[in-house]
């Protein structure tokens, strides 16, 4: 399921009118609410074409509102070293014994799309760029959170270095473990969004995404892909591993 992201200027009046319109379409058209539908014996909400479309509409609306409310200058909270969660939890769509091992010696970050410089990058190339350190909270959609210390290249610095089109809408990521995700350009250029190469003062371990992961403290955890092998800048909606299964695409503040 692909839920295209179309940001619009938001006002209180505009949001109120759109919400009222959405409520009428979702809940009055069939004379039933979504909650009532789920109470019907044997009813699978996803099997109803009208309800599926309604949920897609709601998700697209959520994306537009979140994007309109996003403040590129507002920072996520930071913490002290004493507040770091130890050990920091492992989380992926597979078990820890299935973590991908990437050979750093042969690793090349592939770059494509709306950029001026499409050359690939080694780990050494990435480490030669300016680095920043942050202690921020990772918030998982499953309901848990943990505080970790991440260091790496500010993503806006990297995007400027490759000549990324600032007018482009998305940055997409492909990973060595077949995961994929994407974020909006405003989030990509947020001052706390980094290409993390280290965790807690040491080289990023495989379970946390070696050789590089995206760290976005303004987004939910599944928007922080690990083992990034390629990135691309585009105006075409790229989707994501979980987003294409129905998760809200923007998923952030």
C-alpha positions in Angstrom: 0.0 0.0 0.0 1.6 3.3 -1.1 0.4 6.4 0.6 1.7 9.5 -1.3 2.8 12.4 0.7 1.4 15.7 -0.4 2.1 18.5 2.1 -0.3 21.5 2.1 -0.3 24.8 3.9 -2.3 24.3 7.1 -4.5 26.7 9.0 -6.8 26.0 11.9 -9.8 26.6 9.7 -8.4 24.5 6.9 -7.6 21.6 9.2 -11.1 21.8 10.9 -12.9 21.8 7.5 -10.8 18.9 6.2 -11.4 16.9 9.4 -15.1 17.5 9.3 -15.2 16.4 5.6 -13.1 13.3 6.4 -15.4 12.4 9.3 -18.5 12.6 7.1 -16.9 10.4 4.4 -15.5 7.9 6.8 -18.2 7.4 9.3 -21.5 8.5 7.8 -21.3 7.1 4.3 -22.0 3.6 5.4 -23.9 4.6 8.5 -21.2 2.8 10.6 -18.1 3.8 12.4 -14.8 2.0 12.0 -15.1 0.9 15.7 -18.5 -0.6 15.0 -17.2 -2.5 12.0 -14.5 -4.2 14.0 -17.1 -5.5 16.5 -19.0 -7.4 13.8 -18.3 -11.1 14.1 -15.8 -12.2 11.6 -15.4 -8.8 10.1 -11.9 -8.0 8.7 -11.7 -4.3 8.2 -9.0 -4.6 5.5 -11.4 -6.7 3.4 -13.8 -3.8 2.9 -12.7 -1.7 0.0 -14.5 1.4 1.3 -12.9 1.1 4.7 -9.4 0.5 3.3 -9.7 3.6 1.2 -10.9 5.5 4.2 -7.9 4.4 6.2 -5.6 5.4 3.4 -7.3 8.8 3.3 -6.9 9.2 7.1 -3.2 8.3 6.8 -2.6 10.7 4.0 -4.4 13.4 6.0 -2.2 12.6 9.0 0.9 13.0 6.8 -0.2 16.4 5.6 -1.0 17.7 9.0 2.3 16.4 10.6 4.3 17.9 7.7 2.5 21.2 8.1 3.2 21.3 11.8 6.8 20.2 11.5 9.3 22.8 12.7 12.7 22.3 11.1 14.3 24.4 13.9 12.7 22.6 16.9 15.1 20.1 18.5 14.3 16.8 20.1 15.2 16.6 23.8 18.8 15.6 24.6 20.1 13.8 27.7 23.2 13.2 29.8 25.6 10.3 29.6 24.3 9.0 32.9 20.8 8.7 31.3 21.9 6.3 28.5 20.0 3.0 28.4 22.5 0.2 29.0 22.4 -2.1 27.2 20.6 -0.3 24.4 18.0 -2.7 23.0 18.4 -4.5 19.6 15.4 -4.1 17.4 14.7 -5.2 13.8 12.3 -7.2 11.7 14.5 -10.3 12.3 16.2 -11.9 15.4 19.6 -10.7 16.6 21.4 -13.9 15.4 20.3 -12.9 11.9 22.1 -9.5 12.0 23.7 -8.7 8.6 27.5 -8.5 8.6 28.7 -5.8 6.2 32.4 -5.8 5.1 33.6 -2.3 5.9 36.7 -2.7 3.7 34.6 -3.1 0.5 31.6 -1.0 1.6 30.5 1.7 -0.8 27.5 4.0 -0.1 25.7 4.4 -3.5 24.2 7.8 -4.2 21.7 8.5 -6.9 18.7 10.7 -7.9 18.5 14.5 -7.9 22.1 15.2 -6.9 25.1 16.7 -8.6 27.7 14.2 -7.4 26.8 10.5 -7.7 30.1 9.0 -6.7 30.1 6.3 -4.1 31.4 6.8 -0.6 33.7 4.6 1.5 33.6 4.5 5.3 36.8 6.5 5.4 35.3 9.1 3.1 32.3 9.5 5.5 34.6 9.8 8.5 36.5 12.6 6.8 33.4 14.8 6.9 32.4 16.9 10.0 31.1 14.7 12.8 28.6 15.5 15.6 27.6 13.7 18.7 24.1 13.5 20.3 22.4 11.7 23.2 18.8 11.3 22.2 15.8 9.0 22.8 14.8 6.3 20.3 11.0 5.8 20.4 9.7 2.5 19.0 6.2 2.2 17.6 5.9 -0.9 19.7 5.6 1.3 22.8 9.1 1.2 24.3 11.9 3.8 24.2 15.6 4.0 25.0 18.3 6.7 25.2 21.5 6.3 23.2 24.6 8.2 22.2 25.1 8.5 18.4 27.9 10.1 16.4 28.2 10.8 12.7 27.9 13.1 9.8 25.1 15.8 10.0 22.9 14.7 7.1 22.4 18.3 5.8 26.2 18.5 5.5 26.3 15.3 3.4 23.4 16.5 1.3 25.1 19.8 0.5 28.3 17.9 -0.3 26.6 15.8 -2.9 24.7 18.7 -4.3 21.2 17.4 -3.4 18.3 19.4 -4.8 16.8 21.2 -1.8 13.5 21.4 -3.7 13.2 17.6 -3.9 10.5 16.1 -1.7 12.1 12.8 -0.5 15.3 11.1 0.5 15.0 7.3 0.2 17.3 4.6 1.7 18.1 1.0 0.7 19.8 -1.2 3.2 22.0 -4.3 3.2 19.4 -6.3 5.1 16.7 -5.5 2.4 15.1 -2.9 4.6 14.1 0.4 3.0 12.6 3.6 4.1 12.3 7.3 3.2 11.9 10.7 4.8 10.9 14.2 3.7 13.6 16.7 2.8 12.8 19.0 5.7 13.5 16.1 8.1 16.6 15.1 6.2 18.0 18.6 6.7 17.0 18.9 10.4 20.1 19.7 12.5 19.8 16.5 14.6 19.4 14.1 11.6 22.8 12.4 11.2 24.4 9.5 9.3 25.6 7.7 12.4 28.9 5.9 12.2 29.6 5.4 16.0 27.6 4.4 19.0 28.5 5.3 22.6 32.1 6.4 21.6 32.9 3.3 19.5 32.5 2.1 16.0 28.8 1.3 15.3 28.4 -2.4 16.1 26.6 -4.7 13.5 23.5 -5.0 15.7 23.0 -1.2 15.6 23.6 -0.9 11.9 27.3 -1.1 10.9 28.7 0.6 9.0 26.1 3.4 9.0 22.5 4.0 10.1 20.3 7.0 9.9 19.6 8.6 13.2 16.5 10.8 13.2 15.4 11.7 16.8 12.3 13.6 15.5 10.9 10.3 14.0 9.7 7.0 15.3 12.3 4.2 15.4 11.3 2.4 12.2 12.2 5.6 10.3 15.9 5.1 11.3 17.2 2.5 8.8 20.3 0.6 9.6 23.1 -0.9 7.3 22.4 1.8 4.7 23.8 0.7 1.4 22.3 3.3 -0.9 20.4 6.6 -0.7 18.6 8.6 -3.4 16.9 12.0 -3.7 13.6 12.0 -5.5 10.2 13.7 -6.1 8.6 10.3 -6.5 7.1 8.8 -3.3 9.6 6.0 -2.2 7.5 4.3 0.5 9.1 2.1 3.1 9.3 -1.5 4.5 6.6 -0.8 7.2 5.0 2.1 5.5 4.0 -0.1 2.6 2.3 -2.4 5.1 0.1 0.4 6.4 2.3 2.3 8.9 1.9 6.1 8.9 4.6 7.5 6.6 5.6 10.8 8.3 5.7 9.2 11.8 7.3 12.2 13.5 7.0 15.6 15.1 
